[in-house]
Amino acid sequence: MSVEVRRTGEDLELELTGEWVAERFAALETALASVDLAAAQQLSIGTRRLTTLDLSGAWVLRRFVRRARAAGAPPCASSALSRISCGSSTRR
């Protein structure tokens, strides 16, 4: 399990990898807590390399998404098929 972070200007890209499961709950929380959302206008969350996501992993991710929204960086997710572009026209 890991979170790869790339920043390009005002865009912040996260790529979730591995298993996001209950056994890794504390590590997931720590990894996402260390993501600096300052100055991010757009957040993209990639899941192509995510192998397992259970309820605990989803809960940690949900809490991070709420934090990102509160910081002014509305997130979008990407699927294995395509990357969704985010911006002010994103539907919720």
C-alpha positions, 0 to 999 in steps of 0.5 A: 500500500502506498500513495504516490504524490505528484504536484504540477503547478496547482494540480495535485495527483495521487496514485493509490497502490496496493491493498487498502485494507483494515490491516493497514488502516493506521498506515493509510491514515498516516500516508494521507495525513502527510499529503500537503493540500496547500495551493492545490486547486485540482486533485486527481486520485488515480486507482489503476494500481489499487489491488484491494479496497475494503470498507476501512480503506474506503473510510480513510479515503473518504475522510481524505476527500472531505479534507481536500474539499474543505481545503479547496481542492475538489477531488476527482477519481480516475478509473482503470479505463480513463483519467477524469479531468477535474475543474470547476465544471465537475459535477457532484 
